[in-house]
Every structure is written in C-alpha cells, then in structure tokens.
C-alpha cells in the first residue's frame, strides 16, 4: 500500500495501542506487589482497546485514499490530420492485479471531480462505505 494520510495515522495509532498493551502487561505483573497496579493495568487495557477500534476504522479510509489519478493521452488520426485527446484514468490494486478505470474527458471533468468519482468507484468495487 502507498503512503497516505489515513494510513500513516492508522500506523501511529496501532503503535501507540501496542505500547499501551505492553505497559498494561507490565502493570499486571506488578499487581502482585502493588495494589493500585491492577486498576492502572485495566485502565491501560481500556485505552489500548479504544485505539484498536480507531485504527481498525481507519483501514477502509486508507484503502480508499490509495489510488492514482492520471491523464491518458490518445492520438486520433483522421483525413484532416491527427489530434490529441486527454482522459482522466484511475488505477488501484484489486487482489493481485491493477485495475484501470476511465473517469472522463479532461475537458469536461476537472481533477477534483475525477478524484471524487475515483474514490466512489473504488469504494463500490471493494465493498467499502463511501467517505464524504
């Protein structure tokens, strides 16, 4: 997967959750000696579980952001000569293959609209919910 904002945030949350779990395990071991350690361990476990839920929710967002919008150049030759046309295309990995989808003409569709359409198409293809 390529680096995306949601992917990087998800990775940071996962690292923090794993660190909290490690601290919770250490506190549980110390609970035999210190009476307040068990309460602290439960609190740390709860925080780790909340972070796990957050980074799990960001997985779909990271997958939706991981796509490439690009312009395809097509040259058409006629009796009068040749003319070059530009089209918006989007690519993403689906399974083990790269899927390329046509989004529309560069004359009719701007980059932002093409990106929104691409996210919607990828969400439908992967069965994810569309982000606003």
N, C-alpha and C positions, 0 to 999 in steps of 0.2 A: 504494500500500500504506500502511496506517496504521502509526503508530509502535508498535513492540513491543520488548520487551527483547532478544529474539534478533535482531531487525532492526537495532537500534542497535549491538549487539555486532558483528554482521556488518559494518556500515558502518565501525566503528572498526578492525577487523582489515584490511579492504580498504585503508583509508587508510594504515595502517602498512606493509602489503605494498608498496604503490605507492611509498612513501617509501624503503623499503629497496632497491627496484629502481633508483630514481633514484641512490641512493648507490653501488650496485654498478656502474652505467654510468659514473659519475664515476671510480670506482676503476679500472675497466678502461682508461679513457683515461689515467689517471695511471700505469698499469702500465709504460708505455714508459720512464718516468723512474725510478720507484721499483720495486725488485724485489719487495718484500713486498705491493705493492698488488694484484697478481693473486690472491694467496692470500686476501686480505681480500675482494676482489670475489666470489670463489667462495663464501666463507662467507656473505656478504650475500645472494647469489642463492639459496642453500640456505634461509636463514631466510625469505626472501620466498616461496619455493615452499611451505614449511610453512604459512605464514599463509594463502596462497591456498587450500590444501586445507582449512584450518579454516573459512574464511569460506564456502567452497563447501558444506561440510556444514551450515552454519547456515541456508542458504537454505530448505530444507524446513521447519525449525523455525519460521522467521519466517513462512512462509506458513500454517502450522498455527495460529499464535497470532493471525493477522489474521482474526478473526471477531467478530461482535457477537451476544451472547445477550441477548434482550429478552423482555418479557412482552406477550402479546397478550390483549386484553380482548374477550370475546364476551358479548353480552347475548342471552339466550334468553327469548322471551315465551311463556307458557302461559296456560291459563284462570285459574290461581291468581295470576298476575302475572308480573313479569319477574325474572330472576335473572342476575347477572353471574358469569362464569367466567373464570379466568386460565389461560393456557397459556404454556409456555416455547417460544420460537422462536429460531432462529439464522439469521443472514444472512452470506453471504460472496460475493465476486465470483468468478465462474467464466466464463472467456472474457471477453466484453464485457457479461455480464448479471449481475444479483444473484440469487442463489439463496436462497430462504427455506425452511427445513425445520422441521417441527413436532417438538418434543422430548418433550412430555408435559404433563400437568396440573401446576400449581404445588402442588396439594395432595399429590400423590404423589411428586414429584421436587423435590429442593432445587437451589439454584443450582450448587453444586459438581458434583453428578451430571450436571446438564444441560450444564455446560461440558465435562466429560469425554466425554459422549456426542456433543456437537457436534464436538469435535476428532477423535473416531473416525470420524464420518460424513464430515467434510471430508477426512480422510486417504484414506478409501475412494474418495470422489468424485474426488480429484485424483491418485490412484495413488501416494500417499506412504506411507512406513512410519510406524506409529503410535508416538508418543513415550510413555514411561512417565509 
